[in-house]
Amino acid sequence: MDKPIAQMPPVPRAPKIAPPDGACDAHVHLVGGRSDFPLWDGRVEDPARDESGGPDFQGWLDLYRAHLDTLGFDKGLIVHSILYGTDNKVTIETLKHLGPNFKGVGLLPDTATDADLDRFADQNLVAVRLNYVHGGVLTWDGARAMAPRLAARNLHIQMLLHSHLHIADLAPDIRALPVPLVIDHIGWPDLSLGTDDPGFQTLLKLVGDGHAYIKLSALYRLCPAPYDDAAPFVEALARANPDRCLWGSDWPHLMLNGAAMPHAASLLDAFHDTVTDTDSHTRILKGTPDALFFG
């Protein structure tokens, strides 16, 4: 059966404030054309294509470079998309084309062997991803068991969760992890609960104490533009510990699930409108990703 087709991202536009030199967009996905890389049978959609049936993989690389150049980023973190399951080839091939200013996050199952981890680390991948919201191939128990082997290879864990549902139960394990944990999309909170929600307060404490990193990303999945409802959460996290905060565009905005397609520049503008001091901008957009991904 044919799958729904993702939307093409909009033509990029420049943000109101340019990021600092050497800044990193710390959350994007790369896809290929319809036949460039094998898609996972369990995917919920197919990669976007334009009226001509493209772009192919090279076309997507060109679109990504235009995204980076227009927003003003020099570095990037490519997060493997579940559209391709555990086959990390599209992400690894992307890293080969982009060079040393780019790192990747891939997928590994609970059953990954030492040889799998060695190969993973040799391919310019810096972290494994765990999806605690939608499920996937890596469980929390599997990630915890794998963590010492990840630490031995200078790898870490990136994770999608709901702070209001999951963080309280996970917090003791997070504090004990021997590797960094990066939480995506401001912890995907229920914005209606406000920043006083106990789950979000636990997340703030973990970030503030240096036990977790947080991506100030994907606000469009939580509320409509101009993302004012998410601003108090972003502000609180940045204030808690800018050295544990990262920013990512989530380009090209896959699996919207009813959310409106955003302009990446509008997401960066919302970050600058909420986090207003230049020192925090530099630490979040450059210093933190440099230390975590490129150090």
N, C-alpha and C positions, 0 to 999 in steps of 0.2 A: 504494500500500500504506500502511495506517495505521502511524504511527510510535508507539513507546513514549511514554508520557505521564510527564512529570516529576512528582515528589512535591511536594505543597504543603509549604511551610515550616511549622514548628511555631509556635504562638502565642508571641510573644516574652515573655521574662521579664527582670527587671532583673538586672544583674551585681552581684557582691559589692562591687565598687568602681566608683563612677561615674567616667567620663572627665572631664577638665577642661572648663570652659566653652569653647565654640568648637572642640571636638574634631571630627575628620573621620574617617568610615568610608571608607577609601580604596580599597575594592574591592567593589562590588555590581553586579548586573545588573538591568535592568528589562525585563519582558516585557509583552505585551498579551494580550487575549483571543484566541480562536481566529480571529477575522476582523478584528481591529483593524488589524493590520499584516501585510504579506505575509511568510510564512515562507520560508526558503531551502530549495530542493528537496533539497540535500545534507545537511540537518540530521539528527542522530541521534535526536532526540526532539522532542516537542511541549511547549509550556508547560503547567505544571500546571493542573488545574482541580478544583474541588470537586464535591460531589454534584449541585449545581444546574447544572453546566456552566460556571460562572464561575470566577474573576472576570474582568471585562473590564479594559481599560486603567485606567480610573478606580479600579476595585477594587484593582488592583495598586499604584497610587499610594497608596491608603489603607493598604494593608498595609505598604508601605515606610515611610510616615510613622509608623505604629505601631511598626515596628522601630526607627527612629531615636529616637523619643520614649522608648521603654521602655529602650533601652540608654543613652540620654543623649547622643546626638550631634546637633550643630547643622549639620554640613556633610557633604558626600558627594561621592564620585567615581563616576560611572556608567560602567561599562565595557561597551561594546557586546557583545552576545552573538552568537556565530556562528550561532545559531538563525535569525538574520535575514540572514545573509550580509553583503554589502557595502552593503546598504540600511540606513543609519544612522537612518532616520526615527524608530524607537521611542525611541532614545536622545536624539535632538534634541528630540522632543516632550516627553519627560520633563524635560529641562532647562528648557524653556519654562514648564512647570507649577511647577517647584520654585524657580526664582529664583536670585539671585546667589551663594548659598552652595553651589552645586552646579556641578561641571564634568563634562566627559565625555571618554571615550576612544573613538575610532571606528576603523573599518576603511577602509583605502585599499589599492588594488593597486599593484604595481610601476609600472604605467603612468600613475599619477596625474599630471595636468597642473598647471601653476601655477594655472590657474583652479580646478581641483578643490581644491587646497590653500588658496586664498583663501577659497573657500566654506566649507571645513571649519573654518578658523580663525574665521570670522564666526559660526559656529553654537555658540559656547561650548565647543568641543572643544579640549582642550589636548594631546592625544597621539594617535599612531597605535599600534595594537597589532599585534604580530608573534607568532605562535604557532609556536615552533620544535619543539614536541612533537608536535602533531597535524597540523601543516601549515595552510595557509590561503591567503590572497590576497596576502600580502606576504612576500617572501623576505628573508633577511639581506642579500644583495647589493643588493636593491631598497631596503631601509631605509638602508643605508650610502650609496647613491647619492642618496637623497632627503634625507639628513640636513642638508646645507647649506641646502636650501630650507625644511626644517622650522625650522632655527635662525633664518632670516630672518623667520619668522612667530611666533616664541616658542613653538613646538611641540616636543614631545619624543617619545621612543619608549618604549613599555611592551612587555615581552617575557616569554613563558613559555618556559622551557628546563629541561633537566636539568643541574644543575651537574656531576654525576659523568660525564656524557657529552659535554657541549658547551662548557663554559666555558673549558677550556684552549685550545681552538682559536680561540675568539672573543675572548679577553682582549686581544690586541694591538689588534684593531679597536675594542674597547670603549674602551680608553684613548685612542684617537685620535678618537673621535666628537666632533663639534662641538656636540652636544646632549646633555642628560641622558638616561640610560638607566635605566628602572625595571624591575627583575626581579621577577616575581610569585612568590608562594607559597614563600618562602624558598629559591628556586632549585630546587624540586622535587627534593631530593637522594634518593639511596638511603640511608635511615636506617641500614640494616644495615652500611654502610661506616664509620659513625662520623664525627665531626667532623674527624678527621685525614686523611680522603680528600683526595687532591691537588686534585680539582676543587673541593671545598668550601673548601679552604684558599685556592685562587685566588680564589674568590668573596669570601671574607673580606678578602683583600688589596685587591680592587677596591673593596669597600664602605669599608674602613678608610681607603683613600687618597682617597676621594671620587669615584672614577670610575664608581660605580654606586649607585643606590638599590635598596633591597630591601623587598618587602612581607612582613610577618610575618603571613601569611594562609594560610587553607585547610589548616590542620594536619590536619583530619579526612580529607583525601584521602591523607595519608601514614601515619597510624596511628590507632588507636581512642582514644576518650576514656578517661582525662583528658589524653591527648596527651603523656604523659611521655616517650615515645621521641623526640619532636621538640624537647623543652625544651632540650637542650644546644645544638642548632643555633640556636634563637631567642636563647638567652642569648649565644652567641658573636657573633652578628650585632649585637645591641643593644650589646654591650660594644665591638665594633670601631668603631662610629660611629653613635650614636643620631640624629645629624643627617642620616643617609642612610637611616633606617628609617621605615617607614609601617606602619600596622595596617589590615587590612581584614577584614570578616566573610565575604565571598564570598556574601552573601545574594542570592537565595533558594536557593542551593546546587543549581545545575543540573548535569546530566550526572554523577550520582554515581558511576556505573561500579562499583557494588558497595560503595562507602563508605556508612557509616551517616549518615543525616540528622542534622546537629548542631543544637544550640541555639546561636545566636549568642552568648548570654550566657556559655555555657560556654567558647567560644573566647576571649572577652575575659577571663574569669576565668583561663584558662590563661596568657594574656599577662601579667596582673598577678602571677600566682604565680611566673612565671619572671623577669620584669623587675621588680624589687622596689622600685627607688628612684623617688621622686615626680618628680624632675627628668627622668629618662629618660621616664617616662610622658608628661609634658607635652611634651617635645620630639618624641616619636614620634607622639603622638595629635593634637597641635596645631601645634607649631612647624615641623616638616618639611613637612607638607602645606600649611600656610599659605604657606611660602616657595616651594614648587614649583608649586602649583596656583593660588594666589590672590594671589601677589606681583605 
